[in-house]
Amino acid sequence: MHKADLGPVTLSVARHDTFDPPPELAVWRQEAPIRRMTYADGHIGWLATSHSAVRAILADNRFSSRVEAQHPALPHMVEQRQLPMPAGFFLRMDPPDHTRLRRLLTGQFTVRRMRQLEPRIEKIVAARLDEMERQGAPADLVSAFALPIPSLVICELLGVPYTDHDRFQHDSAVIVSREESKESKLAAVTDLLTFLHELVLSKRAKPTDDLLGGLAESDELTDDEITGIALLLLVAGHETTANMIALGTYTLLCNPPQLAALRADPSLAAGAAEELLRYLSIIDFTVRGAVEDVEIEGQTIRAGETVTVSLPAANRDPERFERPDDFDVFRQSGGHLSFGHGIHQCLGQQLARNEMRIAIPALLERLPGLRLAVPAEEVPMRSDMAIYGVHRLPVAW
């Protein structure tokens, strides 16, 4: 069948296997790297599944990140589009607004700055392991280890009191859920914005030596913009990394040879983190809207059409990665797109890498007998969330 004759598909995010993307993505990628897709509101747009097509789209500023320039890829996104977009939420902005806000933050997330945080991350990890040993087995690795570490780190970096972690972790979970109602999401966003706005006002009155304190001293930003920036960094800064630490540990426990290799050679930690990011691809997709006609992989995407890029499909593309469906801690996984690409590439990617690279080997070293406390198939997966992972990970040692 000629590529032009392929009918539109409907995006699937349901994982038939715990660690693999939906199998139809591989079929679609083989048929055509970019093809027609039916959106939740009936719009006929595009789906990109190859590494080269996804990378090209994410790098091209003729594709807009603004919600109003896009159609909803999944049904739950129809109501989600009706939620107010906070000022300063630069993930959903285009240049020049995006450029102005991101420029003010780039210096806070340099490789050098993230390296300076490593001793503090090591202390936080050690303290969580001390507490796990004190409490004894069994334990839920999510609540005991994977979630507190990035939450503590991002709180210290931003200047958000960790004593409020129950509040912002609950609100964040509601925000990234695919099943919560629009009313619940609106309440969670409003609660979190209220909490952060009060914090910003206090830092305006009495500056503090942290990221939000520094932004509060700037004349270039309004209080609402700083609040929106804080919302984005706080939610993204703990939700994604917490799920990578927990799901990454689960992956290793289900792959004994790979686990043994990492235990035997801790120098593999950085490469193993990259491979986990590629292999697991916990963000299912991202969406862009074409603001003018663009040709990608021989297909012309017209102005006004929406394109969805599948990160799991791109990261399992055999044209880019040899044996892509194998998990291999020895692999050189550079070039994966789990942090995105282009101007919206994840600002905190180096922080996430450091947290994974430090936390997972420390866990394996401190608890050499670490194992699942329930059968693997009983681990509850986050199939209902926009960020994939595990809801709980019962472990013993």
C-alpha positions as CSV (number, residue, x, y, z in Angstrom):
1,M,0.0,0.0,0.0
2,H,1.3,3.5,-0.9
3,K,1.9,5.7,2.1
4,A,-0.6,8.2,0.8
5,D,-3.3,5.5,1.0
6,L,-2.8,4.7,4.7
7,G,-5.9,5.6,6.7
8,P,-5.8,7.7,9.8
9,V,-5.0,6.0,13.1
10,T,-6.1,6.8,16.6
11,L,-3.3,7.3,19.2
12,S,-2.9,4.5,21.7
13,V,-1.0,4.9,25.0
14,A,-2.1,1.6,26.5
15,R,1.0,-0.6,27.3
16,H,0.3,-4.3,26.7
17,D,3.7,-5.0,28.3
18,T,4.9,-3.3,31.5
19,F,8.1,-1.9,29.9
20,D,7.2,-1.7,26.2
21,P,5.2,1.0,24.3
22,P,2.0,0.0,22.6
23,P,2.9,-2.6,19.9
24,E,1.0,-0.8,17.1
25,L,3.5,2.1,17.3
26,A,6.2,-0.1,15.8
27,V,3.8,-1.2,13.0
28,W,2.9,2.3,12.2
29,R,6.5,3.5,12.3
30,Q,7.4,0.7,9.8
31,E,4.6,1.6,7.5
32,A,5.3,5.4,7.5
33,P,7.4,7.6,9.8
34,I,4.6,10.2,9.7
35,R,1.0,9.4,8.9
36,R,-2.5,10.7,9.4
37,M,-4.1,10.6,12.9
38,T,-7.6,11.3,14.1
39,Y,-7.8,13.6,17.1
40,A,-10.3,13.5,20.0
41,D,-12.3,16.4,18.5
42,G,-12.4,14.9,15.0
43,H,-9.5,16.8,13.6
44,I,-7.4,14.8,11.1
45,G,-3.8,15.7,11.8
46,W,-0.5,13.7,12.0
47,L,1.4,11.2,14.1
48,A,5.2,11.0,13.9
49,T,6.9,7.8,15.1
50,S,10.4,7.7,13.7
51,H,13.4,9.2,15.5
52,S,14.3,11.4,12.6
53,A,10.8,12.7,12.1
54,V,10.2,13.4,15.8
55,R,13.6,15.1,16.2
56,A,12.9,17.3,13.1
57,I,9.5,18.4,14.3
58,L,10.7,19.2,17.9
59,A,13.6,21.3,16.4
60,D,11.4,23.3,14.0
61,N,9.9,26.6,15.4
62,R,7.3,26.5,12.7
63,F,5.5,24.1,15.1
64,S,3.8,25.9,18.0
65,S,3.7,24.7,21.6
66,R,0.7,26.9,22.4
67,V,-2.4,24.9,23.4
68,E,-4.7,27.1,21.3
69,A,-2.7,26.2,18.2
70,Q,-3.3,22.5,18.7
71,H,-6.1,19.9,18.8
72,P,-6.4,17.4,21.7
73,A,-4.7,14.1,21.0
74,L,-6.7,12.1,23.6
75,P,-10.2,12.5,25.0
76,H,-9.1,13.7,28.5
77,M,-7.3,16.6,26.8
78,V,-10.5,18.1,25.5
79,E,-11.5,19.4,29.0
80,Q,-7.9,19.9,30.0
81,R,-7.6,22.5,27.3
82,Q,-10.3,24.6,29.1
83,L,-8.1,25.0,32.2
84,P,-6.4,28.4,32.5
85,M,-2.8,28.6,31.4
86,P,-0.8,30.3,34.2
87,A,1.4,33.2,33.3
88,G,5.0,32.1,33.2
89,F,4.2,28.5,32.2
90,F,6.8,28.7,29.4
91,L,6.5,25.0,28.4
92,R,3.4,26.1,26.5
93,M,4.8,29.3,25.0
94,D,6.6,30.1,21.7
95,P,9.3,32.7,21.1
96,P,9.7,35.5,22.0
97,D,7.8,34.9,25.2
98,H,9.4,31.5,25.7
99,T,12.9,32.9,25.0
100,R,12.5,35.7,27.5
101,L,11.5,33.5,30.4
102,R,13.8,30.6,29.6
103,R,16.8,32.9,29.3
104,L,16.3,34.0,33.0
105,L,16.5,30.3,34.1
106,T,19.2,28.8,31.9
107,G,22.0,29.9,34.2
108,Q,20.4,28.1,37.2
109,F,20.5,24.7,35.4
110,T,24.0,24.6,33.9
111,V,26.0,21.3,34.1
112,R,28.4,23.1,36.4
113,R,25.6,24.2,38.8
114,M,24.1,20.8,38.8
115,R,27.5,19.3,39.6
116,Q,27.7,21.5,42.6
117,L,24.4,20.0,43.9
118,E,25.8,16.4,43.8
119,P,27.1,16.3,47.4
120,R,23.7,17.5,48.6
121,I,21.9,14.9,46.5
122,E,24.2,12.2,48.0
123,K,23.3,13.3,51.5
124,I,19.6,13.3,50.8
125,V,19.9,9.8,49.2
126,A,21.9,8.5,52.2
127,A,19.4,9.9,54.7
128,R,16.5,8.2,52.9
129,L,18.4,4.9,52.9
130,D,19.1,5.3,56.6
131,E,15.4,5.8,57.2
132,M,14.5,2.7,55.1
133,E,16.9,0.6,57.1
134,R,15.5,2.0,60.4
135,Q,11.9,1.3,59.4
136,G,12.9,-2.2,58.0
137,A,11.4,-4.3,55.2
138,P,9.1,-4.4,53.5
139,A,8.7,-0.9,52.1
140,D,7.1,1.0,49.3
141,L,10.1,2.3,47.3
142,V,8.0,5.1,45.8
143,S,7.0,6.8,49.1
144,A,10.2,5.8,51.0
145,F,12.8,6.7,48.4
146,A,11.9,7.6,44.8
147,L,9.5,10.4,45.5
148,P,11.2,12.1,48.5
149,I,14.6,12.5,46.8
150,P,13.7,14.7,43.8
151,S,11.0,16.5,45.9
152,L,13.6,17.4,48.5
153,V,16.1,18.5,45.8
154,I,13.7,20.6,43.8
155,C,12.4,22.2,47.0
156,E,15.9,23.2,48.1
157,L,16.7,24.5,44.6
158,L,13.5,26.6,44.3
159,G,13.2,27.6,47.9
160,V,9.9,25.8,48.6
161,P,9.4,24.5,52.1
162,Y,9.5,20.7,52.1
163,T,7.1,20.7,55.0
164,D,4.4,21.4,52.4
165,H,5.3,18.3,50.3
166,D,2.0,16.4,51.0
167,R,0.1,19.4,49.6
168,F,2.1,19.9,46.4
169,Q,2.6,16.1,45.8
170,H,-1.1,15.6,46.0
171,D,-1.9,18.5,43.7
172,S,0.7,17.4,41.2
173,A,-0.7,13.9,41.1
174,V,-4.2,15.3,40.3
175,I,-2.7,17.6,37.6
176,V,-1.0,14.8,35.7
177,S,-3.8,12.3,36.0
178,R,-5.7,11.3,32.9
179,E,-8.8,10.4,34.9
180,E,-9.4,13.3,37.3
181,S,-12.3,15.6,36.4
182,K,-11.8,19.1,35.0
183,E,-13.1,20.4,38.3
184,S,-10.6,18.4,40.4
185,K,-7.7,19.5,38.1
186,L,-8.8,23.2,38.3
187,A,-9.0,22.9,42.1
188,A,-5.5,21.4,42.3
189,V,-4.0,24.0,39.9
190,T,-5.7,26.8,41.9
191,D,-4.5,25.4,45.2
192,L,-0.9,25.1,44.0
193,L,-0.9,28.5,42.4
194,T,-2.2,30.1,45.6
195,F,0.4,28.4,47.7
196,L,3.2,29.4,45.3
197,H,1.9,33.0,44.9
198,E,2.0,33.5,48.6
199,L,5.6,32.1,48.7
200,V,6.6,34.5,45.9
201,L,5.2,37.5,47.7
202,S,7.1,36.5,50.8
203,K,10.3,36.3,48.8
204,R,9.6,39.7,47.2
205,A,9.4,41.2,50.7
206,K,12.4,39.2,52.1
207,P,14.7,37.8,49.4
208,T,16.1,34.3,49.9
209,D,19.2,32.6,48.5
210,D,17.4,30.2,46.2
211,L,16.1,30.2,42.6
212,L,12.7,31.7,43.4
213,G,14.3,34.3,45.7
214,G,16.6,35.3,42.8
215,L,13.7,35.6,40.4
216,A,11.8,37.7,43.0
217,E,14.6,40.3,42.9
218,S,14.2,40.6,39.1
219,D,12.4,43.6,37.6
220,E,11.7,41.6,34.4
221,L,9.1,39.3,35.9
222,T,5.6,39.8,37.4
223,D,4.5,38.0,40.5
224,D,2.2,35.9,38.4
225,E,5.0,34.9,36.0
226,I,7.3,33.8,38.8
227,T,4.4,31.8,40.2
228,G,3.8,30.1,36.9
229,I,7.5,29.3,36.5
230,A,7.5,27.9,40.1
231,L,4.4,25.7,39.3
232,L,6.1,24.2,36.2
233,L,9.5,23.6,37.8
234,L,8.0,22.1,41.0
235,V,5.7,19.7,39.3
236,A,8.1,18.7,36.5
237,G,11.0,18.6,38.9
238,H,9.7,15.8,41.1
239,E,7.1,13.9,39.2
240,T,9.3,12.8,36.3
241,T,12.4,11.9,38.2
242,A,10.5,10.1,41.0
243,N,8.9,7.9,38.4
244,M,12.2,7.2,36.6
245,I,13.9,6.2,39.9
246,A,11.0,3.9,40.8
247,L,10.3,2.4,37.4
248,G,14.0,2.2,36.7
249,T,14.5,0.1,39.8
250,Y,11.6,-2.1,38.9
251,T,13.1,-2.6,35.5
252,L,16.4,-3.7,37.0
253,L,14.8,-6.0,39.5
254,C,13.0,-7.7,36.6
255,N,16.2,-8.0,34.6
256,P,18.7,-9.9,36.9
257,P,21.6,-10.1,34.4
258,Q,21.5,-6.3,33.9
259,L,21.1,-5.7,37.7
260,A,24.1,-7.9,38.3
261,A,26.2,-6.0,35.8
262,L,25.3,-2.7,37.4
263,R,26.1,-4.0,40.9
264,A,29.4,-5.4,39.7
265,D,30.5,-2.2,38.0
266,P,29.0,1.1,39.4
267,S,30.8,3.0,36.7
268,L,28.0,1.9,34.4
269,A,25.6,4.1,36.4
270,A,25.6,7.1,34.0
271,G,25.1,4.9,30.9
272,A,22.4,2.8,32.7
273,A,20.5,6.0,33.5
274,E,20.5,7.0,29.8
275,E,19.4,3.5,28.8
276,L,16.6,3.6,31.3
277,L,15.4,7.0,30.0
278,R,15.5,5.6,26.4
279,Y,14.0,2.2,27.1
280,L,11.1,3.4,29.4
281,S,10.2,6.7,27.8
282,I,7.8,7.7,30.5
283,I,6.3,10.7,28.6
284,D,4.1,9.1,25.9
285,F,3.9,12.0,23.5
286,T,3.9,15.7,23.0
287,V,1.9,17.8,20.6
288,R,2.6,20.7,18.2
289,G,0.6,22.8,15.9
290,A,1.9,23.9,12.5
291,V,1.8,27.7,12.1
292,E,2.8,27.4,8.4
293,D,3.2,24.7,5.8
294,V,6.1,22.4,6.7
295,E,7.5,19.3,4.9
296,I,8.7,16.4,7.1
297,E,9.8,13.1,5.8
298,G,8.1,13.8,2.4
299,Q,4.8,14.8,3.9
300,T,3.5,18.3,3.9
301,I,1.9,19.4,7.2
302,R,-0.4,22.3,6.5
303,A,-0.7,25.4,8.6
304,G,-3.4,24.8,11.2
305,E,-2.8,21.0,11.4
306,T,-1.7,19.3,14.6
307,V,1.1,16.8,14.8
308,T,1.6,14.4,17.7
309,V,5.1,13.0,18.2
310,S,5.5,9.6,20.0
311,L,8.6,9.7,22.2
312,P,8.5,5.9,23.0
313,A,8.3,5.1,19.3
314,A,11.2,7.4,18.5
315,N,13.3,5.9,21.3
316,R,12.6,2.3,20.0
317,D,13.4,3.2,16.3
318,P,15.7,0.4,14.9
319,E,17.0,3.0,12.4
320,R,18.6,4.8,15.3
321,F,19.2,2.2,18.0
322,E,20.4,-1.4,17.4
323,R,18.2,-4.0,19.1
324,P,15.9,-1.2,20.4
325,D,13.6,-3.4,22.3
326,D,16.4,-4.8,24.5
327,F,17.3,-3.2,27.8
328,D,21.1,-3.1,27.9
329,V,23.0,-1.1,30.6
330,F,26.1,-1.4,28.3
331,R,24.4,0.4,25.5
332,Q,25.6,3.9,24.4
333,S,22.1,5.5,24.5
334,G,23.0,9.0,23.5
335,G,20.6,10.7,21.2
336,H,17.4,9.5,22.9
337,L,14.5,12.0,22.9
338,S,13.2,11.4,26.4
339,F,14.1,15.0,27.4
340,G,12.6,16.3,24.1
341,H,14.7,18.3,21.6
342,G,14.9,21.9,20.4
343,I,14.1,25.0,22.4
344,H,11.8,23.1,24.7
345,Q,14.3,20.4,25.6
346,C,14.0,19.7,29.4
347,L,15.6,22.5,31.4
348,G,16.3,20.2,34.3
349,Q,17.7,17.2,32.4
350,Q,21.1,17.3,34.0
351,L,19.5,17.4,37.4
352,A,17.4,14.4,36.6
353,R,20.4,12.5,35.3
354,N,22.4,13.2,38.4
355,E,19.6,12.1,40.7
356,M,19.2,8.8,38.9
357,R,22.9,8.3,38.6
358,I,23.4,8.8,42.3
359,A,20.2,7.3,43.8
360,I,19.9,4.0,42.0
361,P,23.5,2.7,42.6
362,A,23.4,3.9,46.2
363,L,20.1,1.9,46.7
364,L,21.6,-1.2,45.2
365,E,24.8,-0.9,47.2
366,R,23.1,-0.2,50.6
367,L,20.5,-2.9,50.1
368,P,22.3,-5.8,48.2
369,G,19.4,-8.2,48.8
370,L,16.8,-5.8,47.3
371,R,13.9,-7.6,45.7
372,L,10.3,-7.3,44.9
373,A,8.0,-8.0,47.8
374,V,5.1,-9.0,45.6
375,P,4.9,-10.8,42.2
376,A,5.9,-8.5,39.4
377,E,2.5,-8.6,37.8
378,E,0.9,-7.2,41.1
379,V,2.9,-4.0,41.0
380,P,0.3,-1.2,40.2
381,M,1.3,0.7,37.1
382,R,0.5,4.4,36.4
383,S,-1.4,3.7,33.2
384,D,-3.9,6.4,34.3
385,M,-1.3,9.2,34.4
386,A,0.4,11.4,31.8
387,I,3.7,10.4,33.3
388,Y,4.2,6.6,33.3
389,G,5.6,4.7,36.2
390,V,4.5,2.7,39.2
391,H,2.0,3.9,41.9
392,R,3.7,1.8,44.5
393,L,6.7,-0.6,44.4
394,P,6.7,-3.0,47.4
395,V,10.3,-4.2,48.0
396,A,12.1,-6.2,50.6
397,W,15.8,-6.9,51.3
